[in-house]
Amino acid sequence: MNRDAYVPRRVAAAAVGVTTTTFNHWQERGWVTPDGQRRTLTTRPNKRRRGHLEYLLGDVLDAARDTKLNPRNPGRQTRILITV
């Protein structure tokens, strides 16, 4: 994947396996990186669809990774390894 590409919201959400609702939260509020900084998605106007935005794919991938790694994320699954 080209991290420098700009893609529409629906394509970006599908690329990282999140709902458009989650994607909208990242757009409105940003997300927290592992070092505690808040980041927001980089956007540009969509040239083909007036009034719509395109999103930098690298930011979308970072948001998905950081959200999954965040211990405060309610969707994060905790795995317990039991050895005998």
Secondary structure as UniProt FT lines:
FT   TURN            3..4
FT   STRAND          6..8
FT   HELIX           9..16
FT   HELIX           20..29
FT   STRAND          31..32
FT   TURN            34..35
FT   STRAND          38..39
FT   STRAND          43..45
FT   TURN            50..51
FT   STRAND          53..56
FT   HELIX           57..69
FT   TURN            71..72
FT   TURN            74..75
//
